[in-house]
Amino acid sequence: MLPAKISPHFFFADVLRALAVFAVIILHIASDYIEHYGEISNSDWWAANIYNGLVRFCVPMFVVLSGAFLLRPDRAITIKELLLKRLPKLIIPLICWSIIYILFKTIDYKEPLSSINIKEQIKIFYQGPVAYHLWFLYMMIGVYLAWPIINVYIKSASEKNILYFLMLWLITNSVLGIINIITGLNTSVELNIFTGYIGYFLLGYYLINFTFSSGTLNKIYLLGVAGFAISIITPYICYRLGFAHTEDLIATDFTPDVVLCITALFLWFKNKVRDTTSNIFRNIITQISACTFGIYLVHVLVIEFIFSEDRNYYETVQSWNPAWAILLKALIVLVISYIIIKLIKLIPFVRKIAG
């Protein structure tokens, strides 16, 4: 998700990056409806649930794209480069945007700045995050710290060895993880090395560097369609049955349906999208892609400023049909977020926080 100089040959990555950040915005807007199952009409809830199911790939896709373009067996990633060049691109925006969100919440709640408890906010920042979406930066810092190690691994790993790691990662997160959510049971087998987003990081490298037969691709695409269907139907079943851990199950990025959707989407765009589209469309995509990191950072502030419950027009906006209102609101947030980031990038010494 971090800003990257993508070769025109990889225009598909620009498209995926732009699609993913728009999907994040849709996800956060749709969640306002999803959590009110039984309190709003079935048609409104289903409209939001379909959007939710279609965009759950968003955050893991950023990690997959990072792995696809950062993991390079032909280049050593030095500790010095990591600490002095790469990590600051995450840490500086994390610190700055945490402060921005603290100030925004204080001002928005009409409280004096003197009411900010600095010691408490430092504690919250350490435990993370100050704003809910900033968890992504904490996670990516961990992935970046493992990056030099994973890069050494792929230099000598065979395709079968990488698949072995990915299969263990899938079993640990998607099978044992679901068992834990549903039953509360954990295995005593030490599998921590195969948990978390590092698997998506390695998956990105695998998907972009290895080829698949047309027959295999078609099967993956079908599994991806099945994954989207499962993502849509699972919340309904859980809410309908009154499952106690519904929120945990539908919020996790590691269920098999999400992995299937991401794999299918990445490979479909990789194999089908070429940089032969109209100049207007290409320019829009590349511009959004270049601002993806900043858009992600600022979009929650835009959502809360424009669509928060204390706005006079909130009830009117909420009465709109989610089938089109969610897309409209997401588009408004995307455009405003993009403009903000473009303006920030024009300011010397400040542009670093925009990515």
N, C-alpha and C positions, 0 to 999 in steps of 0.2 A: 504493500500500500504506500510505502514511502515513495517520494518522487523518483522517477527513473527515466533515463534517456532511452526510450524505446526505439529501436530501429524501425523504419517503415516496413521492413519485412515482418515485423511483429505487430502490425496494426491491430490484430485481433486482441492483443493484450490491452491496448488502449480502450477498445470497445468493452472488454470485460471489466476493466477498472472503472470506467464510467458507469456501466450497468450496475456494478456492485455498490457504488456509493449512492446511486439513486435507490437501489433496493434497500440499503440501510435506512434511508429516510422513510421509505414506505413502511418498513418494518416497525419503526418507532411510532409512526402515526397510526398504523393499524392496531397496535397494541392497546390504544385507548378504547377500542371497541371490543377486542378479543376478551379482555379481562372482565367484561360485563355480560358474560353469557347468562341468559335467563332474565336479564334486566332490560335488554333491548330486543327489538323484533328479530325473529329468526332470519329474515332476509338481510337485515343490516349486519347481523353477526356473521352470516355465511359469506357475505361480500368481503368483510374484513378478514375472515379466516382464509379465504381463497388467496387473497393478497399475501397474507402471512405465510401460507404454505409455499407460495411461489418465490418468496424472497429470502428464505432461511439460509440460502447458500452464501449470503453477502459477506459476512465477516471472514469466514474461513477462506473464501475466494481471495481475499487480500493476502492471506498468508501463503496460499498456493502460488499466487503470482510472485510474491517475494522470493519463494524458494526456486521458482522457475528461472528467475533472472539473477539471483544473487549467488546461488550455488554453482560454482564453476571449477571443475577439476583441473582446468588448465591454469589456474591462478591461485596463489597462496593468499589467504586472508591473515594478515599479521595482527598480533595483539595490539600493537601500536596503532595501526589503522582503525581497528575496532574501537579502541578507547578514545582516540583523538578525533576521528572523522565520522564514524558511523553512529556510535551511541549518542553523541551530542545532538544528532538530528532527531532523536526521540526524546531525550531528557530535557533539552531546552524547551521544546513545545509543551511537554508535559507540565513542567513547572509554570510556564507562563500562562497556559490555558487553565490550569488549576486556579491560579490567582484571579484570572478573568472571571471564571465561573463563581468564585467566592464573592467577588465584588458585585457581580450581576445579581446574584441571589439576595445579597444584602440590600442593594438599591431597590430591586424589584419588590422586596418585602417592606420597603419604606422604613428601613432601619438605619440608624447612623453608622458610619464606617467605624466609629469608635467602639461599636458593639461587637466587632469581630474579635473572637478569642484566638489570638495567634497561636498559642500553645496547643489549643484543641484542634485548630485547622492543620497544624503541622502533623499532629497525631493522625488525623483523618487522611492526610496526604500520604503519610508513610504506609498506612494500612491499605489505602487506595480503594476506590478513587473518589475525588471530590465531586465530580459529575459522572453519572453512571456509565456513559460511553467511553470515558477515558481509561477504562480497564484495558482497552485494546493496547494502549501504549505500554502499560505495565507488562502485559503478556509478551509484546514484541521485544521488549528489553531482554526478557528471559530467552526468547528465541535467538536474538542477536548474540547473546553471550555464548550460546551453543553453536553459533554459525561456524566459527573456525574449526571446531571439532568435527561437525557434520561434513564440512568441506574436505577435510582430510579423509574422512570415511569414504566419501563417494569416489575419491581418486583411485581407490583399489577395490571398491565393492563391485561385484558382478551384478547383472540384472536380477539374477535369482536371489542374491544376498539382499538387495534392496527390497525385493518383493517379500522376502522373509520378514524383514523389519516391518514393512507396511501391514502384513497380515497379522503379526503379533500386536501391532498398534491398533488395528481394527478390532481384533478380538478383545483386547484390554479395554478399549473405550466404548465400543458399540455393543458388545455382548455383556461383558462383566459390568460395564458402567450402567447399562439398563437394569441388570439384575440388582445392582446396588440401589438404584432409584426406586425400583418397585418393591423390593423386599427389605432393603436396609442391610443386606448381607455383603460382606467383603471377603475376598479370598486372602489367605495369608501368604500366597506366592508373591515374591517381590517382583513387581512389574512396573514400578514407577518410571523406569527409563522409556517405557512405551506409551506413556500417557501424555495428554495435552496436545498443544498445537504444533509441536515439533514434527509430528507425523504429517500434517498438512504441508509444512515447509518442505519435507522430503518428497511428498507426493507431487508437488509442483515440479521439482527437478525431474522426477520419473516421467511425468506426463509430457513434458516438453522435449525430453531427450531420447525417448524410446518410441519406436513406431509400432503401429497396430494394424493388423490386416483389416480389410473392409468388413469381413464377417464379424470379427471381434468388435469393431467400432459400432456396427449395427446393434449388436447385443448390448453394448454399453449404453447406447442411446435409448434402447427400450427399457433398460434397467433405470436409466435416469428419469424417464417418463413415469415409471412405477414409483420412483422415489418421490417425485413431486406429488403424485396421488396420495401416497402414504403421509406426506407432510401435511396435506390438507385434511385428510380424514382422521388422523390421530387426535388432534385437539377435540374434535366433536365427540369421539368415542370416550375420551377421558372425562370431559365435562359431563357427558350424558350418564356415565357410570358413577360420577362423583368421586373419581380417583383422587386420593388425598395429595398426591405429588404431581398433579397435572402440570403446574407451572415449571417444575424442575425438568419434567420430561420434554415439554415442548420448547423449552428455552435452551436446552443443551445443543451444542454444535456437533455432537459426536454420535448421534443416532445413525443407523445405516442409511436411512433415506437421504440425509444431508450429504453423506459421503458419495452416494450414488449420483445425486444431482450435480454436485461440484465436478466430479470426474467426467460426467457426460457433457456438461456445459463447456468445460475447458477444452475437451477434445473436439467437440462440435465446432466451436469458434476457431480453434487452432486449424482445423482441416477445411472449414467452409468459408471463413471470412478472409477476404483479400483486400488490399488497399487499391481497389478499383472503383470505389464509390464516388459520388459527386463531391466536388471540392467543399461545398457548404457543409454537408454531413460530416466529411472527414475533419474539417476544421472545428466543428462543434465538439466532436468526440475527442480530438486531441487536446483541445482547450480544457474541457472538463477533466480529462485524464490527468493533465498536468497539475490540476488544482485539487485532485482527489483527497490528498492528505489534509489540506486545509479545510475543504468542504466538510470532511468527516468531523474535524475538530469543532467547527463553528455551528454545524447544523442544529444541534440540540439547543443552543442559545437562541437561534432563530425560531425554532419550534416553540420554545417556552415564551418568547417575547410576543409572537404573533398569535399563537393558538392556546395560550394558558387559560385556565378556568376563570380567572378573575377579569378577563377581558369582557367588555360590555356585549360584544357580539358572539361570545362563546356559544350560547344556546342556539343562536341562529345557525352558526357554522356546523354545530353538532347535529342539527336537524336535517342537514343535507344528506342525500343518499350516498352512503359510503362507496357504492359501486363506482361512482365517478369522483366523489369528494376526496377520497384518499389520494387518488392520482393527482387531482388538482392541487391539493395542499402540498403534496410531495414536490410537485413541479415548482410551486411558488417558493418553497424552502430551498430547493436546489438552485434556482436562479438567484435568489437573494444571497445565499451562502457563497455562490460563485463570485458575485459582484464584490462582496466583502473581502474575499481572499485576494481577488485581483487588485483591489485598492491597497490592501496591506502589503502586497508584493511590490508596490511602487514606493514604499517608504523605506529608506535605508535604515539598517540596524534593527528594523522590526520585521522585515520580510522573512527572517529565519523561522519565525513562529508559524508561518503559513505553509512551510514545507517547500 
